[in-house]
Amino acid sequence: MRLPRNISGVELVSLLRRYGYDATRQTGSHLRLTSRRMGREHHISIPRHESLKVGTLSSSLNDVASYLEADRIAFLREIFGG
């Protein structure tokens, strides 16, 4: 599945809230999100940029899918509705 090219860091944070991620802190232009959904803590940093680079977005989503023990393609379809 092709990733969106125009998603911002703030939009990604709002999408990840559905999966139990909450902003715990901000350092400069990066938000630190934490989830305790799977019985253990998972942290991820999301740049608060106007448009995320494809590699950054892909890496972040792969990390979340791995934490949720979900298939990457199925996770992307679920999160972006494709």
mmCIF file of the N, C-alpha and C atoms, coordinates in Angstrom:
data_MODEL
# 
_entry.id   MODEL 
# 
loop_
_atom_site.group_PDB 
_atom_site.id 
_atom_site.type_symbol 
_atom_site.label_atom_id 
_atom_site.label_alt_id 
_atom_site.label_comp_id 
_atom_site.label_asym_id 
_atom_site.label_entity_id 
_atom_site.label_seq_id 
_atom_site.pdbx_PDB_ins_code 
_atom_site.Cartn_x 
_atom_site.Cartn_y 
_atom_site.Cartn_z 
_atom_site.occupancy 
_atom_site.B_iso_or_equiv 
_atom_site.pdbx_formal_charge 
_atom_site.auth_seq_id 
_atom_site.auth_comp_id 
_atom_site.auth_asym_id 
_atom_site.auth_atom_id 
_atom_site.pdbx_PDB_model_num 
ATOM 1   N N  . MET A 1 1  ? 0.843  -1.178 0.000  1.00 0.00 ? 1  MET A N  1 
ATOM 2   C CA . MET A 1 1  ? 0.000  0.000  0.000  1.00 0.00 ? 1  MET A CA 1 
ATOM 3   C C  . MET A 1 1  ? 0.889  1.243  0.000  1.00 0.00 ? 1  MET A C  1 
ATOM 4   N N  . ARG A 1 2  ? 0.529  2.189  -0.801 1.00 0.00 ? 2  ARG A N  1 
ATOM 5   C CA . ARG A 1 2  ? 1.284  3.435  -0.907 1.00 0.00 ? 2  ARG A CA 1 
ATOM 6   C C  . ARG A 1 2  ? 0.927  4.351  0.269  1.00 0.00 ? 2  ARG A C  1 
ATOM 7   N N  . LEU A 1 3  ? 1.948  4.910  0.896  1.00 0.00 ? 3  LEU A N  1 
ATOM 8   C CA . LEU A 1 3  ? 1.737  5.807  2.029  1.00 0.00 ? 3  LEU A CA 1 
ATOM 9   C C  . LEU A 1 3  ? 1.355  7.198  1.544  1.00 0.00 ? 3  LEU A C  1 
ATOM 10  N N  . PRO A 1 4  ? 0.536  7.916  2.315  1.00 0.00 ? 4  PRO A N  1 
ATOM 11  C CA . PRO A 1 4  ? 0.189  9.285  1.933  1.00 0.00 ? 4  PRO A CA 1 
ATOM 12  C C  . PRO A 1 4  ? 1.420  10.185 1.970  1.00 0.00 ? 4  PRO A C  1 
ATOM 13  N N  . ARG A 1 5  ? 1.469  11.145 1.068  1.00 0.00 ? 5  ARG A N  1 
ATOM 14  C CA . ARG A 1 5  ? 2.628  12.030 0.956  1.00 0.00 ? 5  ARG A CA 1 
ATOM 15  C C  . ARG A 1 5  ? 2.416  13.376 1.641  1.00 0.00 ? 5  ARG A C  1 
ATOM 16  N N  . ASN A 1 6  ? 1.233  13.601 2.150  1.00 0.00 ? 6  ASN A N  1 
ATOM 17  C CA . ASN A 1 6  ? 0.925  14.927 2.682  1.00 0.00 ? 6  ASN A CA 1 
ATOM 18  C C  . ASN A 1 6  ? 0.453  14.904 4.134  1.00 0.00 ? 6  ASN A C  1 
ATOM 19  N N  . ILE A 1 7  ? 0.864  13.912 4.904  1.00 0.00 ? 7  ILE A N  1 
ATOM 20  C CA . ILE A 1 7  ? 0.411  13.815 6.285  1.00 0.00 ? 7  ILE A CA 1 
ATOM 21  C C  . ILE A 1 7  ? 1.391  14.555 7.197  1.00 0.00 ? 7  ILE A C  1 
ATOM 22  N N  . SER A 1 8  ? 0.846  15.315 8.130  1.00 0.00 ? 8  SER A N  1 
ATOM 23  C CA . SER A 1 8  ? 1.694  16.063 9.061  1.00 0.00 ? 8  SER A CA 1 
ATOM 24  C C  . SER A 1 8  ? 1.912  15.245 10.334 1.00 0.00 ? 8  SER A C  1 
ATOM 25  N N  . GLY A 1 9  ? 2.861  15.681 11.128 1.00 0.00 ? 9  GLY A N  1 
ATOM 26  C CA . GLY A 1 9  ? 3.128  15.008 12.392 1.00 0.00 ? 9  GLY A CA 1 
ATOM 27  C C  . GLY A 1 9  ? 1.931  15.056 13.323 1.00 0.00 ? 9  GLY A C  1 
ATOM 28  N N  . VAL A 1 10 ? 1.247  16.188 13.365 1.00 0.00 ? 10 VAL A N  1 
ATOM 29  C CA . VAL A 1 10 ? 0.074  16.341 14.230 1.00 0.00 ? 10 VAL A CA 1 
ATOM 30  C C  . VAL A 1 10 ? -1.048 15.407 13.775 1.00 0.00 ? 10 VAL A C  1 
ATOM 31  N N  . GLU A 1 11 ? -1.236 15.258 12.467 1.00 0.00 ? 11 GLU A N  1 
ATOM 32  C CA . GLU A 1 11 ? -2.256 14.335 11.952 1.00 0.00 ? 11 GLU A CA 1 
ATOM 33  C C  . GLU A 1 11 ? -1.924 12.894 12.317 1.00 0.00 ? 11 GLU A C  1 
ATOM 34  N N  . LEU A 1 12 ? -0.652 12.522 12.228 1.00 0.00 ? 12 LEU A N  1 
ATOM 35  C CA . LEU A 1 12 ? -0.249 11.166 12.591 1.00 0.00 ? 12 LEU A CA 1 
ATOM 36  C C  . LEU A 1 12 ? -0.487 10.911 14.071 1.00 0.00 ? 12 LEU A C  1 
ATOM 37  N N  . VAL A 1 13 ? -0.193 11.893 14.909 1.00 0.00 ? 13 VAL A N  1 
ATOM 38  C CA . VAL A 1 13 ? -0.438 11.750 16.345 1.00 0.00 ? 13 VAL A CA 1 
ATOM 39  C C  . VAL A 1 13 ? -1.921 11.497 16.601 1.00 0.00 ? 13 VAL A C  1 
ATOM 40  N N  . SER A 1 14 ? -2.798 12.225 15.923 1.00 0.00 ? 14 SER A N  1 
ATOM 41  C CA . SER A 1 14 ? -4.236 12.021 16.135 1.00 0.00 ? 14 SER A CA 1 
ATOM 42  C C  . SER A 1 14 ? -4.684 10.643 15.650 1.00 0.00 ? 14 SER A C  1 
ATOM 43  N N  . LEU A 1 15 ? -4.082 10.129 14.573 1.00 0.00 ? 15 LEU A N  1 
ATOM 44  C CA . LEU A 1 15 ? -4.409 8.777  14.111 1.00 0.00 ? 15 LEU A CA 1 
ATOM 45  C C  . LEU A 1 15 ? -3.941 7.720  15.108 1.00 0.00 ? 15 LEU A C  1 
ATOM 46  N N  . LEU A 1 16 ? -2.786 7.947  15.719 1.00 0.00 ? 16 LEU A N  1 
ATOM 47  C CA . LEU A 1 16 ? -2.232 6.965  16.653 1.00 0.00 ? 16 LEU A CA 1 
ATOM 48  C C  . LEU A 1 16 ? -2.938 6.971  18.005 1.00 0.00 ? 16 LEU A C  1 
ATOM 49  N N  . ARG A 1 17 ? -3.707 8.006  18.300 1.00 0.00 ? 17 ARG A N  1 
ATOM 50  C CA . ARG A 1 17 ? -4.471 8.038  19.561 1.00 0.00 ? 17 ARG A CA 1 
ATOM 51  C C  . ARG A 1 17 ? -5.472 6.886  19.625 1.00 0.00 ? 17 ARG A C  1 
ATOM 52  N N  . ARG A 1 18 ? -5.961 6.448  18.479 1.00 0.00 ? 18 ARG A N  1 
ATOM 53  C CA . ARG A 1 18 ? -6.891 5.303  18.435 1.00 0.00 ? 18 ARG A CA 1 
ATOM 54  C C  . ARG A 1 18 ? -6.250 4.030  18.962 1.00 0.00 ? 18 ARG A C  1 
ATOM 55  N N  . TYR A 1 19 ? -4.934 3.984  18.949 1.00 0.00 ? 19 TYR A N  1 
ATOM 56  C CA . TYR A 1 19 ? -4.198 2.785  19.359 1.00 0.00 ? 19 TYR A CA 1 
ATOM 57  C C  . TYR A 1 19 ? -3.555 2.954  20.733 1.00 0.00 ? 19 TYR A C  1 
ATOM 58  N N  . GLY A 1 20 ? -4.066 3.895  21.506 1.00 0.00 ? 20 GLY A N  1 
ATOM 59  C CA . GLY A 1 20 ? -3.624 4.057  22.882 1.00 0.00 ? 20 GLY A CA 1 
ATOM 60  C C  . GLY A 1 20 ? -2.405 4.935  23.079 1.00 0.00 ? 20 GLY A C  1 
ATOM 61  N N  . TYR A 1 21 ? -1.977 5.655  22.057 1.00 0.00 ? 21 TYR A N  1 
ATOM 62  C CA . TYR A 1 21 ? -0.809 6.527  22.185 1.00 0.00 ? 21 TYR A CA 1 
ATOM 63  C C  . TYR A 1 21 ? -1.239 7.906  22.671 1.00 0.00 ? 21 TYR A C  1 
ATOM 64  N N  . ASP A 1 22 ? -0.523 8.414  23.666 1.00 0.00 ? 22 ASP A N  1 
ATOM 65  C CA . ASP A 1 22 ? -0.753 9.759  24.187 1.00 0.00 ? 22 ASP A CA 1 
ATOM 66  C C  . ASP A 1 22 ? 0.565  10.513 24.186 1.00 0.00 ? 22 ASP A C  1 
ATOM 67  N N  . ALA A 1 23 ? 0.486  11.806 23.932 1.00 0.00 ? 23 ALA A N  1 
ATOM 68  C CA . ALA A 1 23 ? 1.690  12.638 23.966 1.00 0.00 ? 23 ALA A CA 1 
ATOM 69  C C  . ALA A 1 23 ? 2.140  12.786 25.417 1.00 0.00 ? 23 ALA A C  1 
ATOM 70  N N  . THR A 1 24 ? 3.364  12.381 25.704 1.00 0.00 ? 24 THR A N  1 
ATOM 71  C CA . THR A 1 24 ? 3.881  12.485 27.062 1.00 0.00 ? 24 THR A CA 1 
ATOM 72  C C  . THR A 1 24 ? 4.786  13.694 27.236 1.00 0.00 ? 24 THR A C  1 
ATOM 73  N N  . ARG A 1 25 ? 5.428  14.129 26.162 1.00 0.00 ? 25 ARG A N  1 
ATOM 74  C CA . ARG A 1 25 ? 6.273  15.315 26.250 1.00 0.00 ? 25 ARG A CA 1 
ATOM 75  C C  . ARG A 1 25 ? 6.616  15.805 24.850 1.00 0.00 ? 25 ARG A C  1 
ATOM 76  N N  . GLN A 1 26 ? 7.163  17.009 24.823 1.00 0.00 ? 26 GLN A N  1 
ATOM 77  C CA . GLN A 1 26 ? 7.630  17.579 23.564 1.00 0.00 ? 26 GLN A CA 1 
ATOM 78  C C  . GLN A 1 26 ? 9.003  18.188 23.797 1.00 0.00 ? 26 GLN A C  1 
ATOM 79  N N  . THR A 1 27 ? 9.932  17.855 22.931 1.00 0.00 ? 27 THR A N  1 
ATOM 80  C CA . THR A 1 27 ? 11.264 18.441 22.964 1.00 0.00 ? 27 THR A CA 1 
ATOM 81  C C  . THR A 1 27 ? 11.523 19.058 21.598 1.00 0.00 ? 27 THR A C  1 
ATOM 82  N N  . GLY A 1 28 ? 11.607 20.359 21.561 1.00 0.00 ? 28 GLY A N  1 
ATOM 83  C CA . GLY A 1 28 ? 11.784 21.036 20.279 1.00 0.00 ? 28 GLY A CA 1 
ATOM 84  C C  . GLY A 1 28 ? 10.595 20.767 19.377 1.00 0.00 ? 28 GLY A C  1 
ATOM 85  N N  . SER A 1 29 ? 10.865 20.248 18.186 1.00 0.00 ? 29 SER A N  1 
ATOM 86  C CA . SER A 1 29 ? 9.786  19.988 17.229 1.00 0.00 ? 29 SER A CA 1 
ATOM 87  C C  . SER A 1 29 ? 9.366  18.523 17.213 1.00 0.00 ? 29 SER A C  1 
ATOM 88  N N  . HIS A 1 30 ? 9.751  17.758 18.228 1.00 0.00 ? 30 HIS A N  1 
ATOM 89  C CA . HIS A 1 30 ? 9.397  16.339 18.267 1.00 0.00 ? 30 HIS A CA 1 
ATOM 90  C C  . HIS A 1 30 ? 8.474  16.030 19.442 1.00 0.00 ? 30 HIS A C  1 
ATOM 91  N N  . LEU A 1 31 ? 7.435  15.267 19.156 1.00 0.00 ? 31 LEU A N  1 
ATOM 92  C CA . LEU A 1 31 ? 6.518  14.801 20.190 1.00 0.00 ? 31 LEU A CA 1 
ATOM 93  C C  . LEU A 1 31 ? 6.890  13.383 20.585 1.00 0.00 ? 31 LEU A C  1 
ATOM 94  N N  . ARG A 1 32 ? 6.843  13.098 21.863 1.00 0.00 ? 32 ARG A N  1 
ATOM 95  C CA . ARG A 1 32 ? 7.110  11.745 22.360 1.00 0.00 ? 32 ARG A CA 1 
ATOM 96  C C  . ARG A 1 32 ? 5.770  11.146 22.756 1.00 0.00 ? 32 ARG A C  1 
ATOM 97  N N  . LEU A 1 33 ? 5.404  10.040 22.108 1.00 0.00 ? 33 LEU A N  1 
ATOM 98  C CA . LEU A 1 33 ? 4.148  9.356  22.393 1.00 0.00 ? 33 LEU A CA 1 
ATOM 99  C C  . LEU A 1 33 ? 4.432  8.081  23.167 1.00 0.00 ? 33 LEU A C  1 
ATOM 100 N N  . THR A 1 34 ? 3.517  7.732  24.065 1.00 0.00 ? 34 THR A N  1 
ATOM 101 C CA . THR A 1 34 ? 3.652  6.515  24.854 1.00 0.00 ? 34 THR A CA 1 
ATOM 102 C C  . THR A 1 34 ? 2.340  5.757  24.817 1.00 0.00 ? 34 THR A C  1 
ATOM 103 N N  . SER A 1 35 ? 2.447  4.433  24.684 1.00 0.00 ? 35 SER A N  1 
ATOM 104 C CA . SER A 1 35 ? 1.284  3.549  24.733 1.00 0.00 ? 35 SER A CA 1 
ATOM 105 C C  . SER A 1 35 ? 1.551  2.455  25.754 1.00 0.00 ? 35 SER A C  1 
ATOM 106 N N  . ARG A 1 36 ? 0.518  2.085  26.479 1.00 0.00 ? 36 ARG A N  1 
ATOM 107 C CA . ARG A 1 36 ? 0.601  0.984  27.441 1.00 0.00 ? 36 ARG A CA 1 
ATOM 108 C C  . ARG A 1 36 ? -0.434 -0.086 27.102 1.00 0.00 ? 36 ARG A C  1 
ATOM 109 N N  . ARG A 1 37 ? -0.851 -0.121 25.873 1.00 0.00 ? 37 ARG A N  1 
ATOM 110 C CA . ARG A 1 37 ? -1.949 -0.974 25.436 1.00 0.00 ? 37 ARG A CA 1 
ATOM 111 C C  . ARG A 1 37 ? -1.647 -2.471 25.495 1.00 0.00 ? 37 ARG A C  1 
ATOM 112 N N  . MET A 1 38 ? -0.449 -2.882 25.206 1.00 0.00 ? 38 MET A N  1 
ATOM 113 C CA . MET A 1 38 ? -0.113 -4.303 25.113 1.00 0.00 ? 38 MET A CA 1 
ATOM 114 C C  . MET A 1 38 ? 0.505  -4.847 26.403 1.00 0.00 ? 38 MET A C  1 
ATOM 115 N N  . GLY A 1 39 ? 0.273  -4.174 27.528 1.00 0.00 ? 39 GLY A N  1 
ATOM 116 C CA . GLY A 1 39 ? 0.805  -4.648 28.793 1.00 0.00 ? 39 GLY A CA 1 
ATOM 117 C C  . GLY A 1 39 ? 2.231  -4.205 29.062 1.00 0.00 ? 39 GLY A C  1 
ATOM 118 N N  . ARG A 1 40 ? 2.803  -3.456 28.147 1.00 0.00 ? 40 ARG A N  1 
ATOM 119 C CA . ARG A 1 40 ? 4.139  -2.899 28.337 1.00 0.00 ? 40 ARG A CA 1 
ATOM 120 C C  . ARG A 1 40 ? 4.169  -1.530 27.657 1.00 0.00 ? 40 ARG A C  1 
ATOM 121 N N  . GLU A 1 41 ? 5.095  -0.703 28.091 1.00 0.00 ? 41 GLU A N  1 
ATOM 122 C CA . GLU A 1 41 ? 5.187  0.634  27.510 1.00 0.00 ? 41 GLU A CA 1 
ATOM 123 C C  . GLU A 1 41 ? 5.901  0.604  26.163 1.00 0.00 ? 41 GLU A C  1 
ATOM 124 N N  . HIS A 1 42 ? 5.421  1.435  25.272 1.00 0.00 ? 42 HIS A N  1 
ATOM 125 C CA . HIS A 1 42 ? 6.080  1.615  23.979 1.00 0.00 ? 42 HIS A CA 1 
ATOM 126 C C  . HIS A 1 42 ? 6.165  3.112  23.721 1.00 0.00 ? 42 HIS A C  1 
ATOM 127 N N  . HIS A 1 43 ? 7.359  3.583  23.391 1.00 0.00 ? 43 HIS A N  1 
ATOM 128 C CA . HIS A 1 43 ? 7.594  4.998  23.126 1.00 0.00 ? 43 HIS A CA 1 
ATOM 129 C C  . HIS A 1 43 ? 7.950  5.185  21.659 1.00 0.00 ? 43 HIS A C  1 
ATOM 130 N N  . ILE A 1 44 ? 7.488  6.286  21.112 1.00 0.00 ? 44 ILE A N  1 
ATOM 131 C CA . ILE A 1 44 ? 7.818  6.625  19.735 1.00 0.00 ? 44 ILE A CA 1 
ATOM 132 C C  . ILE A 1 44 ? 7.893  8.146  19.618 1.00 0.00 ? 44 ILE A C  1 
ATOM 133 N N  . SER A 1 45 ? 8.853  8.627  18.863 1.00 0.00 ? 45 SER A N  1 
ATOM 134 C CA . SER A 1 45 ? 9.009  10.066 18.629 1.00 0.00 ? 45 SER A CA 1 
ATOM 135 C C  . SER A 1 45 ? 8.482  10.404 17.243 1.00 0.00 ? 45 SER A C  1 
ATOM 136 N N  . ILE A 1 46 ? 7.657  11.424 17.185 1.00 0.00 ? 46 ILE A N  1 
ATOM 137 C CA . ILE A 1 46 ? 7.074  11.878 15.922 1.00 0.00 ? 46 ILE A CA 1 
ATOM 138 C C  . ILE A 1 46 ? 7.475  13.336 15.708 1.00 0.00 ? 46 ILE A C  1 
ATOM 139 N N  . PRO A 1 47 ? 8.111  13.645 14.579 1.00 0.00 ? 47 PRO A N  1 
ATOM 140 C CA . PRO A 1 47 ? 8.442  15.049 14.302 1.00 0.00 ? 47 PRO A CA 1 
ATOM 141 C C  . PRO A 1 47 ? 7.163  15.857 14.083 1.00 0.00 ? 47 PRO A C  1 
ATOM 142 N N  . ARG A 1 48 ? 7.135  17.022 14.630 1.00 0.00 ? 48 ARG A N  1 
ATOM 143 C CA . ARG A 1 48 ? 5.961  17.881 14.486 1.00 0.00 ? 48 ARG A CA 1 
ATOM 144 C C  . ARG A 1 48 ? 6.161  18.794 13.276 1.00 0.00 ? 48 ARG A C  1 
ATOM 145 N N  . HIS A 1 49 ? 6.309  18.168 12.120 1.00 0.00 ? 49 HIS A N  1 
ATOM 146 C CA . HIS A 1 49 ? 6.562  18.899 10.881 1.00 0.00 ? 49 HIS A CA 1 
ATOM 147 C C  . HIS A 1 49 ? 5.278  19.006 10.065 1.00 0.00 ? 49 HIS A C  1 
ATOM 148 N N  . GLU A 1 50 ? 5.259  19.966 9.174  1.00 0.00 ? 50 GLU A N  1 
ATOM 149 C CA . GLU A 1 50 ? 4.091  20.186 8.311  1.00 0.00 ? 50 GLU A CA 1 
ATOM 150 C C  . GLU A 1 50 ? 3.818  18.977 7.419  1.00 0.00 ? 50 GLU A C  1 
ATOM 151 N N  . SER A 1 51 ? 4.868  18.384 6.895  1.00 0.00 ? 51 SER A N  1 
ATOM 152 C CA . SER A 1 51 ? 4.732  17.208 6.040  1.00 0.00 ? 51 SER A CA 1 
ATOM 153 C C  . SER A 1 51 ? 5.853  16.233 6.391  1.00 0.00 ? 51 SER A C  1 
ATOM 154 N N  . LEU A 1 52 ? 5.491  15.021 6.795  1.00 0.00 ? 52 LEU A N  1 
ATOM 155 C CA . LEU A 1 52 ? 6.491  14.021 7.169  1.00 0.00 ? 52 LEU A CA 1 
ATOM 156 C C  . LEU A 1 52 ? 7.107  13.403 5.924  1.00 0.00 ? 52 LEU A C  1 
ATOM 157 N N  . LYS A 1 53 ? 8.394  13.127 5.981  1.00 0.00 ? 53 LYS A N  1 
ATOM 158 C CA . LYS A 1 53 ? 9.050  12.427 4.883  1.00 0.00 ? 53 LYS A CA 1 
ATOM 159 C C  . LYS A 1 53 ? 8.546  10.990 4.861  1.00 0.00 ? 53 LYS A C  1 
ATOM 160 N N  . VAL A 1 54 ? 8.505  10.403 3.683  1.00 0.00 ? 54 VAL A N  1 
ATOM 161 C CA . VAL A 1 54 ? 7.955  9.062  3.509  1.00 0.00 ? 54 VAL A CA 1 
ATOM 162 C C  . VAL A 1 54 ? 8.717  8.038  4.348  1.00 0.00 ? 54 VAL A C  1 
ATOM 163 N N  . GLY A 1 55 ? 10.034 8.137  4.389  1.00 0.00 ? 55 GLY A N  1 
ATOM 164 C CA . GLY A 1 55 ? 10.835 7.193  5.166  1.00 0.00 ? 55 GLY A CA 1 
ATOM 165 C C  . GLY A 1 55 ? 10.567 7.297  6.656  1.00 0.00 ? 55 GLY A C  1 
ATOM 166 N N  . THR A 1 56 ? 10.393 8.521  7.147  1.00 0.00 ? 56 THR A N  1 
ATOM 167 C CA . THR A 1 56 ? 10.093 8.741  8.560  1.00 0.00 ? 56 THR A CA 1 
ATOM 168 C C  . THR A 1 56 ? 8.726  8.166  8.903  1.00 0.00 ? 56 THR A C  1 
ATOM 169 N N  . LEU A 1 57 ? 7.745  8.435  8.057  1.00 0.00 ? 57 LEU A N  1 
ATOM 170 C CA . LEU A 1 57 ? 6.398  7.913  8.260  1.00 0.00 ? 57 LEU A CA 1 
ATOM 171 C C  . LEU A 1 57 ? 6.395  6.393  8.231  1.00 0.00 ? 57 LEU A C  1 
ATOM 172 N N  . SER A 1 58 ? 7.061  5.813  7.257  1.00 0.00 ? 58 SER A N  1 
ATOM 173 C CA . SER A 1 58 ? 7.124  4.362  7.116  1.00 0.00 ? 58 SER A CA 1 
ATOM 174 C C  . SER A 1 58 ? 7.773  3.715  8.334  1.00 0.00 ? 58 SER A C  1 
ATOM 175 N N  . SER A 1 59 ? 8.873  4.270  8.780  1.00 0.00 ? 59 SER A N  1 
ATOM 176 C CA . SER A 1 59 ? 9.582  3.727  9.935  1.00 0.00 ? 59 SER A CA 1 
ATOM 177 C C  . SER A 1 59 ? 8.724  3.796  11.195 1.00 0.00 ? 59 SER A C  1 
ATOM 178 N N  . SER A 1 60 ? 8.058  4.919  11.407 1.00 0.00 ? 60 SER A N  1 
ATOM 179 C CA . SER A 1 60 ? 7.201  5.081  12.584 1.00 0.00 ? 60 SER A CA 1 
ATOM 180 C C  . SER A 1 60 ? 6.049  4.084  12.562 1.00 0.00 ? 60 SER A C  1 
ATOM 181 N N  . LEU A 1 61 ? 5.414  3.925  11.404 1.00 0.00 ? 61 LEU A N  1 
ATOM 182 C CA . LEU A 1 61 ? 4.282  3.005  11.298 1.00 0.00 ? 61 LEU A CA 1 
ATOM 183 C C  . LEU A 1 61 ? 4.719  1.552  11.424 1.00 0.00 ? 61 LEU A C  1 
ATOM 184 N N  . ASN A 1 62 ? 5.893  1.215  10.901 1.00 0.00 ? 62 ASN A N  1 
ATOM 185 C CA . ASN A 1 62 ? 6.422  -0.142 11.073 1.00 0.00 ? 62 ASN A CA 1 
ATOM 186 C C  . ASN A 1 62 ? 6.657  -0.440 12.544 1.00 0.00 ? 62 ASN A C  1 
ATOM 187 N N  . ASP A 1 63 ? 7.182  0.534  13.274 1.00 0.00 ? 63 ASP A N  1 
ATOM 188 C CA . ASP A 1 63 ? 7.442  0.374  14.702 1.00 0.00 ? 63 ASP A CA 1 
ATOM 189 C C  . ASP A 1 63 ? 6.136  0.144  15.467 1.00 0.00 ? 63 ASP A C  1 
ATOM 190 N N  . VAL A 1 64 ? 5.108  0.913  15.147 1.00 0.00 ? 64 VAL A N  1 
ATOM 191 C CA . VAL A 1 64 ? 3.814  0.764  15.817 1.00 0.00 ? 64 VAL A CA 1 
ATOM 192 C C  . VAL A 1 64 ? 3.178  -0.582 15.468 1.00 0.00 ? 64 VAL A C  1 
ATOM 193 N N  . ALA A 1 65 ? 3.214  -0.973 14.202 1.00 0.00 ? 65 ALA A N  1 
ATOM 194 C CA . ALA A 1 65 ? 2.641  -2.260 13.786 1.00 0.00 ? 65 ALA A CA 1 
ATOM 195 C C  . ALA A 1 65 ? 3.347  -3.412 14.487 1.00 0.00 ? 65 ALA A C  1 
ATOM 196 N N  . SER A 1 66 ? 4.645  -3.312 14.626 1.00 0.00 ? 66 SER A N  1 
ATOM 197 C CA . SER A 1 66 ? 5.409  -4.346 15.322 1.00 0.00 ? 66 SER A CA 1 
ATOM 198 C C  . SER A 1 66 ? 5.000  -4.427 16.788 1.00 0.00 ? 66 SER A C  1 
ATOM 199 N N  . TYR A 1 67 ? 4.848  -3.284 17.437 1.00 0.00 ? 67 TYR A N  1 
ATOM 200 C CA . TYR A 1 67 ? 4.423  -3.240 18.836 1.00 0.00 ? 67 TYR A CA 1 
ATOM 201 C C  . TYR A 1 67 ? 3.034  -3.859 19.005 1.00 0.00 ? 67 TYR A C  1 
ATOM 202 N N  . LEU A 1 68 ? 2.135  -3.559 18.075 1.00 0.00 ? 68 LEU A N  1 
ATOM 203 C CA . LEU A 1 68 ? 0.765  -4.081 18.152 1.00 0.00 ? 68 LEU A CA 1 
ATOM 204 C C  . LEU A 1 68 ? 0.658  -5.520 17.658 1.00 0.00 ? 68 LEU A C  1 
ATOM 205 N N  . GLU A 1 69 ? 1.782  -6.070 17.199 1.00 0.00 ? 69 GLU A N  1 
ATOM 206 C CA . GLU A 1 69 ? 1.834  -7.431 16.665 1.00 0.00 ? 69 GLU A CA 1 
ATOM 207 C C  . GLU A 1 69 ? 0.828  -7.608 15.526 1.00 0.00 ? 69 GLU A C  1 
ATOM 208 N N  . ALA A 1 70 ? 0.778  -6.598 14.660 1.00 0.00 ? 70 ALA A N  1 
ATOM 209 C CA . ALA A 1 70 ? -0.149 -6.589 13.532 1.00 0.00 ? 70 ALA A CA 1 
ATOM 210 C C  . ALA A 1 70 ? 0.633  -6.698 12.227 1.00 0.00 ? 70 ALA A C  1 
ATOM 211 N N  . ASP A 1 71 ? -0.016 -7.253 11.216 1.00 0.00 ? 71 ASP A N  1 
ATOM 212 C CA . ASP A 1 71 ? 0.559  -7.279 9.875  1.00 0.00 ? 71 ASP A CA 1 
ATOM 213 C C  . ASP A 1 71 ? 0.647  -5.840 9.368  1.00 0.00 ? 71 ASP A C  1 
ATOM 214 N N  . ARG A 1 72 ? 1.775  -5.471 8.802  1.00 0.00 ? 72 ARG A N  1 
ATOM 215 C CA . ARG A 1 72 ? 2.009  -4.093 8.374  1.00 0.00 ? 72 ARG A CA 1 
ATOM 216 C C  . ARG A 1 72 ? 0.964  -3.614 7.370  1.00 0.00 ? 72 ARG A C  1 
ATOM 217 N N  . ILE A 1 73 ? 0.698  -4.413 6.353  1.00 0.00 ? 73 ILE A N  1 
ATOM 218 C CA . ILE A 1 73 ? -0.264 -4.013 5.311  1.00 0.00 ? 73 ILE A CA 1 
ATOM 219 C C  . ILE A 1 73 ? -1.667 -3.861 5.896  1.00 0.00 ? 73 ILE A C  1 
ATOM 220 N N  . ALA A 1 74 ? -2.080 -4.806 6.728  1.00 0.00 ? 74 ALA A N  1 
ATOM 221 C CA . ALA A 1 74 ? -3.403 -4.723 7.358  1.00 0.00 ? 74 ALA A CA 1 
ATOM 222 C C  . ALA A 1 74 ? -3.487 -3.493 8.261  1.00 0.00 ? 74 ALA A C  1 
ATOM 223 N N  . PHE A 1 75 ? -2.419 -3.205 8.978  1.00 0.00 ? 75 PHE A N  1 
ATOM 224 C CA . PHE A 1 75 ? -2.390 -2.034 9.855  1.00 0.00 ? 75 PHE A CA 1 
ATOM 225 C C  . PHE A 1 75 ? -2.512 -0.747 9.040  1.00 0.00 ? 75 PHE A C  1 
ATOM 226 N N  . LEU A 1 76 ? -1.789 -0.663 7.923  1.00 0.00 ? 76 LEU A N  1 
ATOM 227 C CA . LEU A 1 76 ? -1.857 0.534  7.083  1.00 0.00 ? 76 LEU A CA 1 
ATOM 228 C C  . LEU A 1 76 ? -3.254 0.722  6.499  1.00 0.00 ? 76 LEU A C  1 
ATOM 229 N N  . ARG A 1 77 ? -3.877 -0.365 6.089  1.00 0.00 ? 77 ARG A N  1 
ATOM 230 C CA . ARG A 1 77 ? -5.251 -0.270 5.564  1.00 0.00 ? 77 ARG A CA 1 
ATOM 231 C C  . ARG A 1 77 ? -6.215 0.202  6.647  1.00 0.00 ? 77 ARG A C  1 
ATOM 232 N N  . GLU A 1 78 ? -6.005 -0.288 7.860  1.00 0.00 ? 78 GLU A N  1 
ATOM 233 C CA . GLU A 1 78 ? -6.878 0.095  8.974  1.00 0.00 ? 78 GLU A CA 1 
ATOM 234 C C  . GLU A 1 78 ? -6.704 1.566  9.336  1.00 0.00 ? 78 GLU A C  1 
ATOM 235 N N  . ILE A 1 79 ? -5.471 2.016  9.398  1.00 0.00 ? 79 ILE A N  1 
ATOM 236 C CA . ILE A 1 79 ? -5.216 3.388  9.848  1.00 0.00 ? 79 ILE A CA 1 
ATOM 237 C C  . ILE A 1 79 ? -5.562 4.431  8.779  1.00 0.00 ? 79 ILE A C  1 
ATOM 238 N N  . PHE A 1 80 ? -5.338 4.110  7.503  1.00 0.00 ? 80 PHE A N  1 
ATOM 239 C CA . PHE A 1 80 ? -5.597 5.069  6.431  1.00 0.00 ? 80 PHE A CA 1 
ATOM 240 C C  . PHE A 1 80 ? -6.862 4.754  5.636  1.00 0.00 ? 80 PHE A C  1 
ATOM 241 N N  . GLY A 1 81 ? -7.534 3.667  5.972  1.00 0.00 ? 81 GLY A N  1 
ATOM 242 C CA . GLY A 1 81 ? -8.791 3.341  5.316  1.00 0.00 ? 81 GLY A CA 1 
ATOM 243 C C  . GLY A 1 81 ? -8.660 2.958  3.861  1.00 0.00 ? 81 GLY A C  1 
ATOM 244 N N  . GLY A 1 82 ? -7.554 2.306  3.501  1.00 0.00 ? 82 GLY A N  1 
ATOM 245 C CA . GLY A 1 82 ? -7.342 1.955  2.093  1.00 0.00 ? 82 GLY A CA 1 
ATOM 246 C C  . GLY A 1 82 ? -7.589 0.564  1.874  1.00 0.00 ? 82 GLY A C  1 
# 
